[in-house]
Amino acid sequence: MKSLGKYSIGLGDRFGHQGGAQLKAIIEAGKIGVDITPVWNKSNREHTTIGTQPADVRTEADNCTKQAEFSKPYFVDADHINFDTVDRFIESSDFFTIDVASYIGKIALDHEIDEFISSVEKYIGVLEIPGIKLPFNTTRSQIKQIAEKYLFAALKAWDIYRKIEKGKGRGNFVTEISMDEVPDPQTPVELFFILKMLSAENIPAQTIAPKFPGRFNKGVDYVGDPLKFAAEFEADIMVIDYAIKEFGMPENLKMSIHSGSDKFAIYPHISAVIKNHNKGIHLKTAGTTWLEEVIGLAMSGGEALEFVKEIYFKSLEKIDELCAPYADVIDINRSSLPSKDEVSKWNNTRFADSLRHIPGNKSYNPNMRQLIHVAYKLAALKMDEYYKLLDKNEMIVSECVYENIFNRHICRLFDIK
């Protein structure tokens, strides 16, 4: 059976050029005792926008691991797929992030809800979960509301899983269930009953990605109370632990955090909780690598700097179009975006510093960073020119990608000094 390691990181690489630099960060972590399984992920939306195919991600992963003589497990993730989009990923992927967000809130049939409530009668009243100090008080009405909100989504997860299993064979892929791209976070009690639904459908999930309190905007830091996040994260870890024993779920089931990257404010809390409870974690990064490519090209100066400046100028013109698909996961204060006239006068360092996420750097502009994050479509429109610039400036760009994954993410997440 394909099994994910205790620690794993989803590595987004929208243009497929940075697999080697990303893997270098994973290898470096292994040298100092942190064994991380790399998972290259790319969503259907990203493939459609850029014009790539899922097989391209498999080719990149296979080539860079072979070149580095990397003999440990690695995976290719069909990221955020649903019933309609999964088919094109089945052949080349061995990790499937089943996204049920669009099904949440749709109501299952009455008899399905009644059957679920009957199956959890024993948990009505006082629900005590080991590791959580205060018990939860649950009512039949509350459980019915949870079933009405999530049971249909769990049933759809089974339909999608069964489709994958038919093509891949049971045990030949890793399954993640994602519920993070919704307006409201799931409470620990809701997560408990969601896990019961998934176990009843015999879905062998190895990771689950709930929605946490606070904002997880793309490419920028966490917005919210880190202590509140930490308390809920720890409670969810305990819920998963209990569900494994109570429902017979996979022993290696672990939490997945779809970070949108760069959630530096909560990394110390994640690190403390997983260390304290000896638990694994899956961290899924998003478009950070694309941003590091832009930063690297800016630092390279000359025609590369002019190219990424033009990407920014076009993004200002097309801001509504670019932001619409990401409306729930970005918060851009348009009045804080520098003008075309201003940016046209910037040198390479000034442009790069505006995008590089270094807390405390006065030049860093999270609004500009978010806009560039969603502007990768503009580079895709000039793919040949963009690829030539990446190849020409590979040394600088790959160093930016490596430093970002290793120093800003891995070292922070695993408390490496």
C-alpha positions in Angstrom: 0.0 0.0 0.0 1.3 3.4 -0.9 1.9 5.3 2.3 2.8 8.9 3.0 5.7 9.7 5.3 5.2 11.2 8.8 6.2 14.6 7.4 5.4 15.7 3.9 5.2 18.9 1.9 3.2 19.7 -1.2 5.4 21.6 -3.6 3.6 23.7 -6.1 5.6 24.4 -9.3 3.2 26.0 -11.8 5.7 26.2 -14.7 7.5 22.9 -14.0 11.1 24.3 -13.9 11.9 24.3 -10.2 11.6 20.6 -9.2 15.4 20.3 -8.7 15.6 23.4 -6.5 12.6 22.2 -4.4 14.0 18.7 -4.0 17.4 20.2 -3.0 15.6 21.7 0.0 14.0 18.4 0.9 17.4 16.6 0.7 19.1 19.3 2.8 16.4 18.8 5.5 17.1 15.1 5.4 20.8 15.7 6.0 20.0 17.3 9.4 17.5 14.7 10.5 14.1 15.9 9.2 12.9 13.3 6.7 10.2 14.9 4.5 8.3 13.3 1.6 8.0 15.6 -1.4 4.6 15.8 -3.1 4.5 17.8 -6.3 1.0 19.2 -6.7 -0.8 21.1 -9.4 -4.5 21.8 -9.7 -6.8 21.4 -12.7 -7.3 25.2 -12.7 -3.5 25.8 -12.9 -3.2 23.2 -15.8 -6.0 24.9 -17.6 -4.6 28.4 -17.1 -1.1 27.5 -18.2 -2.0 24.8 -20.8 -0.1 22.0 -19.2 -1.1 18.4 -18.6 -1.0 16.3 -15.4 1.6 14.0 -17.1 3.9 17.0 -17.2 4.1 17.0 -13.4 4.9 13.3 -13.3 7.7 13.9 -15.8 9.2 16.7 -13.8 9.0 14.7 -10.5 10.5 11.6 -12.1 13.3 13.5 -13.9 14.4 15.7 -10.9 14.4 12.7 -8.5 16.4 10.6 -11.0 18.9 13.4 -11.6 19.4 13.9 -7.8 19.5 10.1 -7.2 16.7 10.5 -4.7 15.7 7.0 -3.7 13.1 7.8 -1.1 9.3 7.9 -1.8 7.8 10.9 -3.6 4.3 11.6 -5.0 2.4 13.5 -7.6 -0.8 15.1 -6.4 -3.9 15.7 -8.4 -4.7 18.8 -6.4 -8.2 19.9 -5.6 -9.9 17.5 -8.0 -13.6 16.7 -8.0 -15.8 14.1 -9.8 -15.7 16.1 -13.1 -12.0 16.8 -13.2 -10.4 13.7 -11.8 -10.2 11.6 -15.0 -7.3 13.4 -16.6 -5.2 12.9 -13.5 -5.7 9.2 -12.8 -2.9 7.8 -15.0 -0.1 10.1 -13.9 -1.0 10.9 -10.2 -0.6 8.7 -7.1 -1.9 11.2 -4.6 -5.4 12.6 -4.9 -6.7 15.7 -3.0 -10.4 15.1 -3.2 -12.0 18.5 -2.8 -15.5 18.3 -1.4 -15.9 22.1 -0.6 -18.5 22.6 -3.4 -20.6 19.8 -2.0 -20.7 21.1 1.6 -24.2 22.4 2.5 -26.0 20.3 0.0 -28.4 18.0 1.8 -28.3 14.2 1.6 -31.5 12.1 1.4 -33.6 11.9 4.5 -33.0 8.2 5.0 -29.2 8.7 4.6 -29.2 11.4 7.3 -31.4 9.2 9.6 -29.1 6.2 9.1 -26.1 8.3 10.0 -27.7 9.7 13.2 -28.6 6.2 14.2 -24.9 5.1 13.7 -23.7 7.8 16.2 -26.3 7.5 18.9 -23.6 6.6 21.5 -22.0 10.0 21.0 -25.1 12.0 21.8 -24.7 13.7 25.2 -21.2 14.1 26.7 -18.5 13.4 24.1 -15.1 13.0 25.8 -12.0 13.0 23.5 -8.7 12.0 25.1 -6.3 14.9 25.2 -9.0 17.6 25.2 -9.6 18.9 28.7 -13.3 19.8 28.5 -15.9 17.4 27.1 -18.2 18.4 24.3 -22.0 18.4 24.8 -23.7 17.1 21.7 -27.4 16.9 20.9 -29.4 15.0 18.3 -30.4 18.3 16.8 -26.7 19.4 16.5 -25.7 16.1 14.9 -28.5 16.4 12.4 -27.3 19.8 11.5 -23.8 18.4 11.0 -25.2 15.6 8.8 -27.2 18.0 6.8 -24.1 20.1 6.2 -21.5 17.5 5.5 -23.0 14.0 4.8 -23.7 14.7 1.1 -20.1 15.9 0.7 -18.8 12.7 2.3 -20.9 10.6 0.0 -19.6 12.5 -3.0 -16.0 11.9 -1.7 -16.8 8.2 -1.9 -18.0 8.5 -5.5 -14.8 10.3 -6.4 -12.6 7.8 -4.5 -14.3 4.9 -6.1 -13.6 6.4 -9.6 -9.9 6.7 -8.7 -9.8 3.2 -7.2 -11.3 1.7 -10.4 -8.5 3.3 -12.4 -5.6 2.9 -10.0 -6.5 -0.1 -7.8 -6.9 0.1 -4.1 -3.7 0.8 -2.2 -1.9 2.3 -5.1 -2.5 5.9 -4.2 -2.7 8.3 -1.3 -6.1 9.9 -0.5 -6.6 13.4 1.0 -9.9 14.9 1.8 -10.0 18.7 1.5 -12.7 20.9 3.0 -10.6 24.1 3.4 -11.9 26.3 0.6 -15.2 27.2 2.3 -16.3 30.3 4.2 -16.7 28.8 7.7 -14.1 26.7 9.6 -15.1 23.2 10.9 -15.1 22.9 14.6 -13.4 19.9 16.3 -16.9 18.3 17.0 -17.8 18.7 13.3 -14.4 17.2 12.3 -15.1 14.2 14.6 -18.4 13.4 12.9 -17.0 14.1 9.4 -14.3 11.5 10.1 -17.1 9.1 11.1 -18.8 9.8 7.8 -15.6 9.1 5.8 -14.9 5.9 7.8 -18.5 4.7 7.1 -17.8 5.1 3.4 -14.5 3.1 3.7 -12.4 5.9 2.4 -8.8 5.3 3.5 -7.8 8.9 3.9 -4.2 9.5 5.0 -4.6 13.3 5.3 -7.5 15.6 5.9 -7.5 19.3 5.3 -10.1 21.2 7.3 -10.8 24.9 7.3 -9.2 26.6 10.3 -10.2 29.9 11.9 -8.5 33.0 10.5 -7.5 34.0 7.0 -5.2 31.8 4.8 -4.7 34.2 2.0 -2.5 33.2 -0.9 1.2 33.8 -0.5 1.0 36.0 2.6 1.1 35.5 6.4 -1.8 34.2 8.6 -4.4 36.8 9.5 -6.0 36.0 12.8 -5.2 35.0 16.4 -2.3 32.5 16.3 -3.2 31.3 19.8 -6.8 30.5 18.7 -5.4 28.6 15.7 -3.0 26.7 18.0 -5.8 25.6 20.3 -8.1 24.4 17.5 -5.2 22.7 15.7 -4.3 20.8 18.8 -7.9 19.8 19.4 -8.2 18.6 15.8 -5.1 16.5 16.3 -6.7 14.9 19.3 -9.9 14.3 17.3 -7.9 12.6 14.5 -6.1 10.4 17.1 -9.4 9.3 18.7 -11.1 8.7 15.3 -8.3 6.4 14.2 -9.0 4.2 17.2 -12.8 4.7 17.4 -13.6 4.3 13.7 -10.7 2.2 12.4 -9.3 4.8 10.2 -5.7 4.5 8.7 -3.1 4.6 11.5 -1.1 7.2 9.6 -4.0 9.7 9.1 -2.7 13.2 9.7 -3.5 16.8 9.4 -3.0 18.6 6.2 -2.7 22.4 6.2 -3.4 24.1 2.9 -1.4 27.2 3.8 -1.4 29.2 0.6 2.2 29.4 1.8 4.0 31.7 4.1 1.9 31.3 7.3 4.9 32.2 9.4 2.9 33.4 12.4 1.5 29.9 13.0 4.5 27.8 12.1 5.9 27.8 15.6 2.5 26.7 17.0 2.3 23.9 14.5 5.8 22.8 15.3 5.2 22.8 19.1 1.9 20.8 18.8 3.3 18.1 16.5 6.4 17.8 18.6 4.5 17.6 21.8 2.2 14.9 20.5 4.7 13.2 18.2 2.4 13.7 15.2 3.0 14.1 11.5 1.9 16.9 9.2 1.3 17.6 5.5 1.9 21.2 4.5 0.7 22.2 1.1 2.3 25.3 -0.4 0.7 27.1 -3.3 2.1 29.6 -5.8 5.2 30.6 -3.7 7.6 29.0 -6.3 6.1 31.1 -9.1 6.7 34.2 -6.9 10.3 33.2 -6.3 10.7 32.8 -10.0 9.5 36.4 -10.4 11.8 37.5 -7.6 14.8 35.7 -9.1 14.1 37.2 -12.5 13.8 40.7 -11.0 17.2 40.2 -9.2 18.7 39.1 -12.5 18.1 42.6 -13.9 18.1 43.6 -17.6 15.5 42.0 -19.8 14.4 39.7 -17.0 13.5 42.6 -14.8 11.7 44.3 -17.6 9.7 41.2 -18.3 8.4 40.9 -14.7 7.7 44.6 -14.5 5.5 44.2 -17.5 3.7 41.3 -15.8 3.0 43.7 -12.9 1.8 46.5 -15.2 -0.6 44.1 -17.1 -1.8 42.8 -13.7 -2.9 46.3 -12.7 -4.9 46.5 -16.0 -6.5 43.1 -15.6 -6.8 43.0 -11.8 -10.5 42.2 -11.7 -10.1 39.3 -14.1 -7.1 37.9 -12.3 -8.5 38.2 -8.8 -12.0 36.8 -9.5 -11.1 33.1 -9.3 -9.3 33.7 -6.0 -11.7 36.1 -4.4 -12.1 33.9 -1.2 -8.3 33.6 -0.6 -6.9 37.0 -1.3 -7.3 40.4 0.3 -5.8 43.2 -1.8 -5.9 46.8 -0.7 -5.8 48.3 -4.2 -4.9 51.8 -2.8 -1.6 50.2 -1.6 -0.5 48.9 -4.9 2.3 51.0 -6.4 1.6 52.7 -9.7 3.1 51.8 -13.1 5.0 55.1 -13.1 6.5 54.4 -9.7 7.5 50.8 -10.4 9.0 51.7 -13.8 11.7 53.6 -11.9 12.6 50.7 -9.5 15.9 48.9 -9.8 16.1 45.1 -9.4 16.5 45.1 -5.6 13.6 47.4 -5.0 11.3 45.3 -7.1 12.4 42.0 -5.6 12.2 43.3 -2.0 8.6 44.4 -2.6 7.7 40.8 -3.4 10.0 38.9 -1.1 8.2 37.9 2.1 10.7 39.0 4.8 8.8 40.0 8.0 10.1 43.4 9.0 11.3 44.4 5.6 9.9 47.9 5.0 9.9 47.4 1.2 7.8 44.3 1.4 4.3 44.9 0.0 1.8 42.0 0.7 -0.8 43.6 -1.7 1.6 43.6 -4.6 2.7 40.0 -3.7 -0.9 38.8 -3.7 -1.6 40.4 -7.1 1.5 38.8 -8.6 0.6 35.5 -7.0 -2.6 35.3 -9.1 -1.0 36.9 -12.2 0.9 33.7 -13.4 -1.7 33.5 -16.3 0.1 36.6 -17.8 3.4 34.8 -17.9 1.7 31.8 -19.5 0.6 34.1 -22.4 4.3 34.6 -23.1 5.4 31.1 -22.3 8.4 30.8 -24.7 9.9 34.1 -23.6 9.3 33.2 -19.9 10.9 29.8 -20.2 13.9 31.3 -22.0 14.4 33.8 -19.2 14.1 31.1 -16.5 16.7 29.0 -18.3 19.1 32.0 -18.9 18.9 33.0 -15.2 18.5 29.6 -13.7 21.2 30.0 -11.1 19.7 33.0 -9.4 16.1 31.8 -9.7 16.8 28.3 -8.4 18.6 29.7 -5.4 15.6 31.9 -4.6 13.3 28.8 -4.8 15.6 26.7 -2.6 16.1 29.4 0.0 12.3 30.0 0.2 11.4 26.4 0.7 14.3 25.5 3.0 14.9 28.6 5.1 11.4 30.2 5.3 9.3 27.1 5.3 11.1 23.9 6.4 13.3 25.6 9.0 10.4 27.5 10.5 8.0 24.6 10.5 10.3 22.1 12.0 12.2 24.6 14.3 15.5 24.1 12.6 18.1 26.6 13.9 
